[in-house]
Amino acid sequence: MSKKQDAFYFDNFVSCAECACRASELLNRTLSDFKPEEIGRRMDEMHEIERMADDRRHELNGRLIRAFITPLEREDIAELSHHIDELVDKIEDVMIRIYINNVQSIRPEAVRLAEIVGKCCAEVQNLLKEFENFKHPAKLDEKIIAINSLEEEADTLYIASMRKLHEEEKDALAIITWREIYDYLEKCADACEHVADTVGSVIMKNS
């Protein structure tokens, strides 16, 4: 298989990760300078990013179906593409929950969780930029560890945020709303870790 044909898959992974970074940046801007009257427009922006990520995944799947030889096992390519796409979907899910619950102000813990998600997405993109060198994994291992550390940081903040919510909030509807939003923010960090775990699995298979 030519290097150009190989490069398509790795470039596609990076391009999809770029969509995740754009989605997380949009989410961070929305939460850090929240304006309820703008949430509909922000939703449209987020959906456009999600659509672009879907287009890239469909393009990869189409190439994968036609390919005779691939640089990685087909199952690994499909799984990694799925997890990157899931990351974009989970970020959009956060925005959707803010919209459908008609949130009027943002809790500071949500801003901090979104910031960690943004850092996770940036590390995922850096990881995938190096992924074509999977047979020389030293740098990849460092980036996988960085993503795992950020996911643990998100877990710790998620637990503390949920505890604080139930200690301080008296409105049952607000508790339900923010539990859901926190859950989806934590799932974003989990999705980053799933990407890293898949890359780690590929490294193990090819060691």
C-alpha positions, 0 to 999 in steps of 0.5 A: 500500500502506498504511503499516500493511501496510508496517509488518508486514514491518519489524516482523517483521524486528525481531521476528525479530532480537529472537529472535536477541538472546535466543538470543545472550544465552542462549548467553552466560549458558550459556558464561560460567557453565557448568554441564554438568548444566544444558545439557539445560534450556538446550537446551530454552530455546534451541529454544523461541526458535528455534521462535518465530523460525520462527513469525515467519518462517512468518507473514511468508512467508504474508503475502508469498504473499498480498500484491499489493504489497510495500514491497520486492522480494519476493526481498529480503524473503524473503532478509532473512527467511531470513538473520535466521532463519539467525542464530538457527539458527546460535546454536542450533547452537553449543548443540547442539554443546556438548550432543552433544559432552558438553562439561564446561568452556568455553574462554575463547576461546569465551566471548569469541567468544560475546560478539562474537556478542552485540554483532553481534546487538544491532547487527543489531536496531538496524539493522533498527529503522532499516530502514524508513527505507532511502530515507534510509540514513545511519544504516543505513550506520553500523550496517552498518559496525559489524556488518562491523567486529564480524565482522572482530573475530570472524574475527581471534579465531577464527583466534587461537583455532584456532591456540592450540587446535592449539598447546596441546591434545594430546587429538585428540577435544578438538581436533575438538570445539572446532574445531567449536564455534569454527566455528559461533561464527564462522558466527554472526558471518557470519550477522550480516554476511549480514543487513547485506549484504542491507540494503545491497543493498536500499539500493543498489537504492533509491538 
